[in-house]
Amino acid sequence: MAAQPHLLIEPGDLNDIVLMPGDPDRVDRIAGHCEDHTRLSDNREYRVVNGRYRGTDLTICSTGIGSPSAAIAMEELLAVGAGTFLRVGTTGALQSGMEIGDLVVATGAAKDEGTTKRYESATIPAVPHHEVVHQLTQAAGEATAPLHVGPIATDDAFYAETPAYVEDWEAAGLLAVEMEAAAIFTLARRHGARAGAICTVDGNLVEGTQKGETEDEELPEDADEAIDTAIGIGLDAAVRLTSS
């Protein structure tokens, strides 16, 4: 088999468990928590690194922004044999009282994006694997940051998240909105793989705060600090999932 055209990886290159941030630079941030790591490729929005954390071999791969690019990463990771996927990202809260720096473990994702609809009906749910949710929540229980567990929305139009959309998501009891989880959950399920997501709240849409409002920084300071907590939880969950 030739190398995958976007990730530039081949069968045998990767480990079974893959942590998936959106930002390529966050791949390096996660790798910095590992005992050792090796970069495999760096192409477009995709950066792929193998690492070892507490004796567990794992892979870290960025998805870029949105479900279309996340689906490309998923297809190519699945094609070379990866089987467990942990999104470690950021999200905008949709419920009052959720603070910047809080953590969210998703139990499902509303498919408010176009990518998954090319694979299946919108009525088929985008849900994570129960074991991944369990291990993420167990690992998060040892952290100090407030944790919210429940359904989220995945959207692919960041600048079209109108007040009406936000009100509908809030009324439905969705915890937060981000841009990749539905595609990751859907493709994992369709291939018999495992997936889950833990995200750091970087703003609260119903309270009028969002990332990009701080001077010279994409993320508020509280969110940036909490990302390391989420990374630690993702890595600890990866260790737990290796033996489950």
Phi, psi and omega in degrees: 000134177289162178299144177299139193290339182251316179277342178059043180236160181230164175305138182093348182283328193251169170263168185293319185265130182235123170270136191230089169280166175279317187278126176304323179295333179287339172302313180294326178296318177293317180301330179295342176275349185273159178291323175206160182200155180222128177281130179264321183200161180208101186215126182054231180274004187254124173235130184237127182227137168263139179215174175229129181231118181050043177082359180258125176280133181212170178237148176237128183220126176284153180253347193074190183262128170097161182294324179301314181286327177295322179294323176299314178300315181298314181302318184283325175294317177296322182296332181259006169110002176293151187225350180224131190229126180240108174286129176236099189219201178238162185204154176261125182292150181238005180235139179300144177092345175283131188254154171302130183100346174294162180245148179231125169256123185277137172256357178177164181222122173297134187271067177269046177219170185263343188293311185295334180291343174282344180262326188196172178297148177294343180281346178280126188287148172263103185232147176282171177282137185300324182291325178292317177301316181300311184289326176295316181290325177296314179294322181291334180295343179267358180265166182266342183288143177301138183242135174240133181237122181168189184283150179232179173243144170247123184236152179241018180226079186307316185272006176245020176278082186285165175306325180296317177299313183298318179297318179296316179297317180298314181297330179282353180083015177288140186282323191196168178231137175216197194230003186229336193300319183300319179292319180295313179297315184297311182292323176299312180301316183295337180256008180070025180258178181248141178211156175198177182210136168235130184229150177264131178290123180249004178177169179232110186293327181282342178257002173084019176244145178203164181296158181092357182268350179270146186294126174066009181226141176290319187248145171299155184301318181299320180291318181298320178293322182289338178301321178297325176296314179297321177299315178299320179295316178300317179293318178296320177297323178299318178298315180298320183289337179298327183257008182251000000 
